[in-house]
Amino acid sequence: MAMLLKLGAAGMFGVAVAMLTLVAYRLIQRKQESIRSGVAGVISMRRADMREQALRDSLIFRFMLPFIAMLAGPVNRLGFEPVKEYLHDPYVKAGYPGGLDDDELVAVGAMMGVVFTILIGYTAAALVGWGWVWLALLGMPMGLLGLQAHLKTRAKEREIEILRALPYMLDLLVLMLRSGTSLRIALGRVVEDYGRHAIGVEFGQVLAEIDVGAPRPDSFRKMSDRLKIADVTSLVDAIVQSEELGWPLAETLERLADRLNSERLLMAQSKAGSAGVYVMLPSTLVLVATMLILFSPFLVRLLRSNGAWME
């Protein structure tokens, strides 16, 4: 009887917390930012491409997508605008993996929260007792935090991937521009060569926006706002200023490529210099171990001789 009362109390407490959380979200709910709604058509088109790619590549995603879409309906009706904004920026920087919209992304976080809730509740009941099953309430926020951490990790990996390919992409652009081709054709060649690489996907999005009639500077600035990478912002500023002021774009991009290559060389030298510090401790341990192995027979003989002398 006491166990049933504890379970009932834990369940009521969980329902109360969920209701309070829902009320709080509804009270602080606000509309999407105007800048996001202004590019909704382009983003949805890009997300559609990402979804088709994920459906082709992942059997698990094909299996889970109907459940995600079914749960996205209640999420849309309830709002959860702060949660959507909390997940939106890292999701954009990660490149829209899976091509999910904001409601479906929150639905994925809720599904992860349910899984964490079950695991934590079962673990608490098995290890500590049923009186601690209320710890399962931590599962829902842990699901959202875990999803956000995963998106941030993926966004960081994508940023590194873009930065590694950026100097070579600039060299290709400079080569094509100096041969007399237009920027549109040069970017098309970049998209063709890099294919599903992150930098090819981003410039493919820029070309898609230009092809549907968007101004070229706005399309480049949107890419800069999506990625929030300093070197990409420098590239976008160089292209936009060349477009507006009539500067020779090839020379500007060549100087930018030289600067990026110099920075990469300095970074490599810095990492090589710091590697010696990290290697010092294991090298010292290896040296000490080697000395002990070499001189241990002499030490043992010395200790034994001292013992015999003391006797």
Rosetta blueprint (number, residue, H / E / L):
1 M L
2 A H
3 M H
4 L H
5 L H
6 K H
7 L H
8 G H
9 A H
10 A H
11 G H
12 M H
13 F H
14 G H
15 V H
16 A H
17 V H
18 A H
19 M H
20 L H
21 T H
22 L H
23 V H
24 A H
25 Y H
26 R H
27 L H
28 I L
29 Q L
30 R L
31 K L
32 Q L
33 E L
34 S H
35 I H
36 R H
37 S H
38 G H
39 V L
40 A H
41 G H
42 V H
43 I H
44 S H
45 M H
46 R H
47 R H
48 A H
49 D H
50 M H
51 R H
52 E H
53 Q H
54 A H
55 L H
56 R H
57 D H
58 S L
59 L H
60 I H
61 F H
62 R H
63 F H
64 M H
65 L H
66 P H
67 F H
68 I H
69 A H
70 M H
71 L H
72 A H
73 G H
74 P H
75 V H
76 N H
77 R H
78 L H
79 G L
80 F L
81 E H
82 P H
83 V H
84 K H
85 E H
86 Y H
87 L H
88 H H
89 D H
90 P H
91 Y H
92 V H
93 K H
94 A L
95 G L
96 Y L
97 P H
98 G H
99 G H
100 L L
101 D L
102 D H
103 D H
104 E H
105 L H
106 V H
107 A H
108 V H
109 G H
110 A H
111 M H
112 M H
113 G H
114 V H
115 V H
116 F H
117 T H
118 I H
119 L H
120 I H
121 G H
122 Y H
123 T H
124 A H
125 A H
126 A H
127 L H
128 V L
129 G L
130 W H
131 G H
132 W H
133 V H
134 W H
135 L H
136 A H
137 L H
138 L H
139 G H
140 M H
141 P H
142 M H
143 G H
144 L H
145 L H
146 G H
147 L H
148 Q H
149 A H
150 H H
151 L H
152 K H
153 T H
154 R H
155 A H
156 K H
157 E H
158 R H
159 E H
160 I H
161 E H
162 I H
163 L H
164 R H
165 A H
166 L H
167 P H
168 Y H
169 M H
170 L H
171 D H
172 L H
173 L H
174 V H
175 L H
176 M H
177 L H
178 R H
179 S L
180 G L
181 T L
182 S L
183 L H
184 R H
185 I H
186 A H
187 L H
188 G H
189 R H
190 V H
191 V H
192 E H
193 D H
194 Y H
195 G L
196 R L
197 H L
198 A H
199 I H
200 G H
201 V H
202 E H
203 F H
204 G H
205 Q H
206 V H
207 L H
208 A H
209 E H
210 I H
211 D H
212 V L
213 G L
214 A L
215 P L
216 R H
217 P H
218 D H
219 S H
220 F H
221 R H
222 K H
223 M H
224 S H
225 D H
226 R H
227 L H
228 K L
229 I L
230 A H
231 D H
232 V H
233 T H
234 S H
235 L H
236 V H
237 D H
238 A H
239 I H
240 V H
241 Q H
242 S H
243 E H
244 E H
245 L H
246 G L
247 W L
248 P L
249 L H
250 A H
251 E H
252 T H
253 L H
254 E H
255 R H
256 L H
257 A H
258 D H
259 R H
260 L H
261 N H
262 S H
263 E H
264 R H
265 L H
266 L H
267 M H
268 A H
269 Q H
270 S H
271 K H
272 A H
273 G H
274 S H
275 A H
276 G H
277 V H
278 Y H
279 V H
280 M H
281 L H
282 P H
283 S H
284 T H
285 L H
286 V H
287 L H
288 V H
289 A H
290 T H
291 M H
292 L H
293 I H
294 L H
295 F H
296 S H
297 P H
298 F H
299 L H
300 V H
301 R H
302 L H
303 L H
304 R H
305 S H
306 N H
307 G H
308 A H
309 W H
310 M H
311 E L
